[in-house]
Amino acid sequence: MRIDIITIFPEYFSPLELSLIGKARASGLLDIRLHDLRSWTHDRHNTVDDTPYGGGPGMVMKPEPWGEALDAVTGGGEEGATPRLIVPAPSGLPFTQQRADRLAAEPWLVFACGRYEGIDSRVAEDAAGRMPVEHLSIGDYVLAGGESATLVMVETVSRLLPGVLGNAESAVQDSFATGAMAHLLEGPVYTKPPVWRDREVPPVLLSGNHGAVDRWRRDQALRATARNRPELLDRFTDDDLDRRDQEV
Ligand SMILES: Nc1ncccc1[N+](=O)[O-]
């Protein structure tokens, strides 16, 4: 997968040189390219923002640098390929594991990181004439810009790509994963030693009875979900739960 990130703070993305994503980039599984939006400004101050029409607080990012940046970055696709443009914004559609699964199937993503009060809306309208454009939100709070959200989305999507995680299985067992534990929160996890500060690991996990372990894990996941995210349980119908009983 190719990922382009356009931002006025390229250094914000140095964490993408570390750990699993860093290794995936080094191995060629991931081709992440950073672009400084100011490269497409032509004035002495490399201006990227201006006051909002209609008044109001803050600044809006100017359309010209973005238009040139997107032309330059998205024009260079192999055999004229076009990317999916992701614009992180609090006003966007919710970024969920299901949406991450879908994005992980895309060959090429471009992230436009807006700062201030956002990017002039004509930029996304103009780009939509040439490529799919999605405004996505990672949560109902206001960040100073799209960079943190882009880090979250890039990490969430990248770890789903085959070969990026050491053990692809663990992506399946995660909270919100698809399959039998879909939409359930992950329950408690344990590793050695079997007793620590007089606290024992639940005996079922040491029993070697995989059916009992799976049932225990699903029960714990249902409890965690009921406690912290009861609204996620509404998605289950009775036969869903019955089906899970068969599956687990
Ligand atoms: N929540 C956000 N705040 C600012 C920019 C982007 C955001 N987001 O969720 O993608």
The ligand as an SDF file (V2000), in Angstrom:
LIG
                    3D

 10 10  0  0  0  0  0  0  0  0999 V2000
  -11.2300   15.3570   16.0890 N   0  0  0  0  0  0  0  0  0  0  0  0
  -10.4820   16.0420   15.1670 C   0  0  0  0  0  0  0  0  0  0  0  0
  -10.1140   17.3270   15.4370 N   0  0  0  0  0  0  0  0  0  0  0  0
   -9.3770   18.0330   14.5390 C   0  0  0  0  0  0  0  0  0  0  0  0
   -8.9810   17.4870   13.3350 C   0  0  0  0  0  0  0  0  0  0  0  0
   -9.3470   16.1600   13.0290 C   0  0  0  0  0  0  0  0  0  0  0  0
  -10.1050   15.4300   13.9580 C   0  0  0  0  0  0  0  0  0  0  0  0
  -10.4840   14.0800   13.6630 N   0  0  0  0  0  0  0  0  0  0  0  0
  -11.1830   13.4150   14.4780 O   0  0  0  0  0  0  0  0  0  0  0  0
  -10.1030   13.5600   12.5720 O   0  0  0  0  0  0  0  0  0  0  0  0
  1  2  1  0
  2  3  1  0
  2  7  2  0
  3  4  2  0
  4  5  1  0
  5  6  2  0
  6  7  1  0
  7  8  1  0
  8  9  2  0
  8 10  1  0
M  CHG  2   8   1  10  -1
M  END
$$$$
